């Protein structure tokens, strides 16, 4: 007697179009290799989800990977000649029914704990002069806001000398509790069909 009564497709959660790309790369934290990895990742996932989803994935990964390039190098990990050793990044991206799951590991500096605190955008006084308001904005610091805004289930831990960051870019972009009333399935779910 079989323990599994559901069809294999349900147990494996195979996406309807049966195209489930997987992307895996190992590379040094360098702006050129990051750009190349993002280009190859976009090519791999092209057509597996909507363009908006792929763009959110690319932007979130660009922020994460560029942060590793800019802030991850450890001064105690120097090469001969005094050059700082760039972190080694392992990137794995998998398409599944609910979205696109990403796992990024690197051997760079630990992520500062405050990076994962919930972020808000700076308040801009709309009554003040626009040029003054723009000058008061910080130069950076928007990356983690973008990452948190574009992803779901963001988690981080450090084990040994490696950072582990994981998140999902959901396929459904509707905010929680918001329904697209042009969608018949949403209308019938809400009892308005």
ChimeraX attribute file (.defattr): number of C-alpha atoms within 10 A of each C-alpha:
attribute: neighborCount
match mode: 1-to-1
recipient: residues
	/A:1	4
	/A:2	4
	/A:3	5
	/A:4	8
	/A:5	9
	/A:6	9
	/A:7	9
	/A:8	10
	/A:9	11
	/A:10	10
	/A:11	10
	/A:12	11
	/A:13	13
	/A:14	15
	/A:15	16
	/A:16	10
	/A:17	10
	/A:18	12
	/A:19	14
	/A:20	18
	/A:21	15
	/A:22	15
	/A:23	17
	/A:24	15
	/A:25	13
	/A:26	15
	/A:27	16
	/A:28	17
	/A:29	26
	/A:30	18
	/A:31	15
	/A:32	10
	/A:33	14
	/A:34	20
	/A:35	14
	/A:36	13
	/A:37	21
	/A:38	18
	/A:39	12
	/A:40	15
	/A:41	23
	/A:42	17
	/A:43	11
	/A:44	15
	/A:45	23
	/A:46	13
	/A:47	12
	/A:48	20
	/A:49	20
	/A:50	12
	/A:51	13
	/A:52	11
	/A:53	20
	/A:54	21
	/A:55	13
	/A:56	20
	/A:57	26
	/A:58	17
	/A:59	17
	/A:60	24
	/A:61	24
	/A:62	19
	/A:63	17
	/A:64	17
	/A:65	26
	/A:66	18
	/A:67	15
	/A:68	27
	/A:69	20
	/A:70	12
	/A:71	16
	/A:72	22
	/A:73	20
	/A:74	15
	/A:75	14
	/A:76	9
	/A:77	15
	/A:78	13
	/A:79	11
	/A:80	8
	/A:81	6
	/A:82	10
	/A:83	10
	/A:84	14
	/A:85	18
	/A:86	24
	/A:87	23
	/A:88	20
	/A:89	23
	/A:90	17
	/A:91	20
	/A:92	17
	/A:93	23
	/A:94	16
	/A:95	23
	/A:96	23
	/A:97	16
	/A:98	13
	/A:99	21
	/A:100	24
	/A:101	20
	/A:102	22
	/A:103	18
	/A:104	21
	/A:105	22
	/A:106	25
	/A:107	23
	/A:108	23
	/A:109	17
	/A:110	19
	/A:111	18
	/A:112	8
	/A:113	9
	/A:114	9
	/A:115	13
	/A:116	15
	/A:117	11
	/A:118	10
	/A:119	17
	/A:120	12
	/A:121	10
	/A:122	10
	/A:123	8
	/A:124	13
	/A:125	10
	/A:126	8
	/A:127	7
	/A:128	9
	/A:129	9
	/A:130	11
	/A:131	8
	/A:132	11
	/A:133	14
	/A:134	11
	/A:135	9
	/A:136	10
	/A:137	13
	/A:138	9
	/A:139	8
	/A:140	6
	/A:141	12
	/A:142	14
	/A:143	18
	/A:144	20
	/A:145	17
	/A:146	18
	/A:147	23
	/A:148	19
	/A:149	15
	/A:150	21
	/A:151	20
	/A:152	15
	/A:153	12
	/A:154	15
	/A:155	12
	/A:156	16
	/A:157	13
	/A:158	15
	/A:159	9
	/A:160	6
	/A:161	10
	/A:162	17
	/A:163	19
	/A:164	17
	/A:165	18
	/A:166	18
	/A:167	22
	/A:168	23
	/A:169	25
	/A:170	22
	/A:171	19
	/A:172	12
	/A:173	13
	/A:174	10
	/A:175	7
	/A:176	7
	/A:177	5
	/A:178	9
	/A:179	14
	/A:180	10
	/A:181	12
	/A:182	8
	/A:183	9
	/A:184	12
	/A:185	14
	/A:186	15
	/A:187	14
	/A:188	11
	/A:189	10
	/A:190	11
	/A:191	8
	/A:192	10
	/A:193	9
